[in-house]
Amino acid sequence: MSASADFLPPRLLERLGGLEIVAKTVVRGFQAGIHRSPLRGAGEDFAKHRDYQQGDDLRYLDWKLYARTDRLYVREFEERSNLQAYLVVDASASMDYAGEGGVSKLRYATYAAAALAHLMMGAGDAVGLASFGAEPRLLAGPRSRRGHLHDLLLNLERLKAGGSGDVADVLDRVGSAMPRGGRVVLFSDLLEEDDGAALAAACGRLRARGDEVIVLRVLTPEESGEAAPGAGLYFDPEHPARVLPAAPRQDPGYVRRVGAYYASLADRLRERGVEYVPLSTATPVEEALVAWVNRRRGAP
Amino acid sequence: MGQPPAGGAVIAFAAPAFLVAGLLAALVPVALHLIRRRPPSSAPLPTQRFLTEDARNAVRVSRPTDLLLLALRMLLLALAGAALARPAWLPAPEGTSEIVLLDRGAAMSGGAWARAVGEARRALLDAEGSARGELVVFDTAATHVPRRRVTPALFDSLAAARPSSDRVDYAAALRSIRGASRELRGADSVRVTMLTVPRWGGWSAGMAPLRRAAWPGALAMPELGAARPAPADPASADSASTDATAADSADDAPRRAMVVASGRGGQFAAPALEATGWRVARTPGVDALPTEGAGLYVVLARTAPAVAAELRRRAEGGATVVVARDAVTEEVRGMIPWTGFALDDRAPGGIFLDPELRIDGASNGVRGRPAEGARVIAAWDDGRPAASAISLGRGCVVFAGTDLEGGGLPFSASFPRLLDRLGRGCESSAAPSADADRPLDAGARAVLRGEGPAVVAASAVEGAGGGVQLGRWLMAAALAVALIETFVAYRRRTA
């Protein structure tokens, strides 16, 4: 990845049409941006040699071949995975919020989930889908067969925001529907009534099972305070009856309180071995994914 | 609207309540914007829980969002109110202003012209030489001299010039008063002076009603002296009338008239003609005419064909033949200036000979119209021609479309004047038959001078002292603003 300007803004992604195209577009940008595959793991079979290129992992250098030929080759493997993963998308009413001129959090989460599904199924993982909003739902079990990606994308496309979902409940269901040692990726704004206590507990239970848990927190700039809205009456979409006159832009405590909430929640999640990734709907999806993956792999 | 206050020019309003109403109405759009307070529409924000309540935002005070439209609407209402208030620009008051009608016709030759110019200068120029009124110079037409040109130099040039050789037309001078009075914007009262040597040549039909309509007060008519000796006491209308009558009597020898009638016919017409100065004879019948000629033949009964032919010959020789309705025969019909002759026994109403002479009592009339080349000299109330005249050789033939001795006509006080007017049918005006240079008699002078005060309040004169009316201009401006507002609003809506 050479420049972030190559990423497509979420608003532009929306114009691409179907989620499949969006996912491919995001993945293409994502693959151009990462330094190497984040999904290469155990159980790989040797495929072929190729010339070493700057940035390749030195662990895969074939030193014996180097000794014979005095040239650097890296070994490539065919990826083979038994990993089962669940993408859990928050479809509560608050995820329908889009902010000023942006895409909604649900839409953004959908793009990111579609891209990850595309990537993981490309790596041979079995990917399932769950959501929670009006009610917790396991939309598709983990599959790796050809054509399952289409089912996932179709389910993602059909997601409608509503209700105030119970994230702990859906995570527990996912845990029970998936063998141990799987991967759970949660897309949510993490605005929980109990300040995330149940969420942290559920994530802890998954971690205790040996599952990898990644929480992608999706937030708009208006919510995070980067572009706080002006004075007016505001209500929580999940509790529309409670209307509050306020001036977020003029209230410095607003940003501080939002930041403190998520910092506290992130700390609790990390304590439980959960990977916490804050995302903003103002950032292109593939750029956010690339940054996350690179950060995860320790790249600059 | 009252008189302008002492001091400088002012804007006065005839109906100031409309101005106040307009200004108050102009505040309505602002008030609607500023007074209306309503809760702002609420917006979703999932992180609402992190907000602190700010009660100042519980209501929203609306502010004008389009100042241009607001300003246009306010301007429109204010202009409409101001226009309905009938504003007028009133210049500084000038007191009594003068309108001088200066005769420059042929009658002003000799010393009269210099004296008239001197009178006009005294009336119109103050001590500093500034004009304090309007000058109208007239002969057959009137010319209003703009006030900025009324200077001592103008009067010097007028005094050096000679009057024209044209006759005058007092009607033109009288009609110019109204226009001149409109220029007196600062006057609180107006005096009109006519500087002329009154002559019948300037007189025209309908002078009395024209004079009454032209000016509500009396005209000042200073004596300028005339070519003829002035009366011993010019101020005395009676003595002037006596003198004029004497002069008329000296000039006018009795004219000979003949009434052609049968039986008792002519018993009213003959004495009526005598009353207007004719020496009248009556024919014994309708079968022959006396050999003695006359200047006027009034034919009241049907005549023998030979008589009709003789009447034509005498008309061609210079006499005037007046043919009444009942005297028309086949022979006469070819002579009279009338086509489509048909009897009509319905009472046709009064006869107008000119605006000042109307006679009631005609019992019957005729249908038809004047012949080509004939002149209408009398009309019925409804405008249809009642009498016409046409020149025949050196004389004249007049047809009267009614029975001249029928109905109540002979019993009208104006009957003699009717016959006299018909007897002069081919003459061009209703003026006396004396020549145009003859001085106006006292009665005509009195008509020309008029009645009422010599100085008339400006408020009594239409247009005078009223300043410049601004209402229609303000209304036009309001319409223009309305159009602009419509255009701007449309652009805002479609943008």
Interface residues (C-beta under 8 A of the other chain):
Chain A: S94 Y97 D189 L191 E222 E223 P229 A231 G232 L233 Y234 F235 D236 P237 E238 P240 R242 V243 L244 P245 A246 A247 P248 Q250 D251 G253 Y254 R257 V258 Y261
Chain B: P39 P40 S41 S42 A43 P44 L45 P46 T47 Q48 R49 F50 L51 T52 E53 D54 A55 R56 N57 A58
